[in-house]
Amino acid sequence: MLARDVLDAKGRRLVAIDSEASVNEAIAKLVQNNIGSLPVVDGDGLLVGVFSERDVLRLIHHRGDGVGRLLVSEVMTRDPATCDVADDVEQVMGLMSRRSVAKVPVTEEAKLVGVISVGDVIKVMYEQLSDEHQHLMTYIQGGV
């Protein structure tokens, strides 16, 4: 199974933010979409970082008030873990584990096309196992 298959199963709705947006705008987008992180893209749609709830907490802890006026590009996580649509899901799971991340931006020809979460991977793998189980039960019971 490939990252593309997970994106196809969950849908390719993508919420991202421009690197020149303010932290206030990014926080509003997180809240409005009930999500925990935003891929950060440049004017060409290329992934340049990720802005997350964790980044917000670090900002408030280290800088206090007034962080909302900063630009996302000043505070985002650079060089995020990413995968390509053609990457095997097992590789993506290993990447998530090694980098201790729950979400991985997915690219195709260097452009951001989606985000895969641990939950997305679990759901698709569970559905695949359920289908295989059903087929095996049908085979065992002689109903092929």
N, C-alpha and C positions, 0 to 999 in steps of 0.2 A: 504494500500500500504506500502511496506517495503523498507528500504534503498537498499536492493538487487535489487528491481524492478527499482529504479532510476538508479543504476549503469548499469543494463542490457540495459536500454533504451539509455543511453548516451554513452555506451561503457566503457570498463575497462582499457583504456590506462592510465598508471600510470607513472608520472615523480616524482622521489624522489632523495634525495641526501644522501650520507654517512655522518655521524656525524663528521668524521675526514677530510672532504673536507675543503678547504679554503673558506673564504667569497668571494674572487674573483671568484672561481669556481661556487659557488652558484649563484652569480649575473649573471654570464655568462649563466647559465642554465635557470634562470628566463627569461632573454632576448631572448635566442634562442628559447624558447618554448612559448613566449608571455604569461606568466602566472605571477600571483602576489604572489604566495607562493609555498613552497616546503615542503612536508613531509620529516622529517629527520629520517633515519633508521639506526639501528646498523647492524653489520655483519650478524645477523640472520634474517634480514628483519622486526624486531620489531620496531614499531614507538617509537621514543624517544623525538621528538619535531617537531616544525614547524619553518621554516625560511621564512620570508616574506619581502616584500618591506618596510613595517613599521619598521621591525628590521634594515634594511639598513639605513633608515632615522635616527633612534635613534642613531645608531652607529656613523654616520657622525656628528650628532649634538653634541654628548657627547665626542667623542674621536678624531674627526678630521681625518687628513690624516693617512695613514698606516693601516686602518682597513681591507683592503683586504687580509692581511697576517694572520689574526686571523682565528682560526678554527670555523666552523659552530657550533660545540658543545659548544663553549664559549659564543655564542651570540644568539642562537636560543631561541624561546619561548618553555619553558618546560611545561609538563602537559597540552597539548592542548586538547580542546574539541574534543571528538571522538564519533563515534557511531559504532554499530555492524551491520552487514548486515541484521540481523533479527529485528532490531529496526523499529518501525512504523515511517513513514515519519512525522507525526504530532509531535511525540516526538523530532525528529531531528530538525524540525522547531522551536520548543520551546527552544531547546538547543542553536540553532543559535541566537535566540532572547535574551536569558538570558546572553549568553557569548559575545554578540555583535560581532559575526564572520560571514563572508560570505561563508566560506568553512569549511567543516568538514571531516577529514580523516575517512575512513571507514575500520574497521578491521573484520577479521573472524578468530576465534581461536587465537586471539592476534596478528595476522600478518596483515600488511597493504595490502588492496586489491583495494583501490580506494579513490577518494575524491569526495564529493558531494558539489555542490555550491547552493546558493539560486536560481540562474538562472536555474540549473538543476531541482530543485524541482518544481519551477513555471512552467517550460515547461511540465513536466510529468503530473502535476495536471491539467494544461490547456487542454492537450490532452485528459485526462480522462474525464473532464467535457464536452468537445466538443463531444466525443463519446456518453456520456450519453444523451446529448442534442439531438443528431441525432437520437438515439434510441427512445427517448420520442416523438420526432416529428413524426417519422414513426408510432409509436403506436397510437398517437392521430389521425393521418390521416388515420388510419385503414389499414395500409400496413404491419402489422406484419406477 
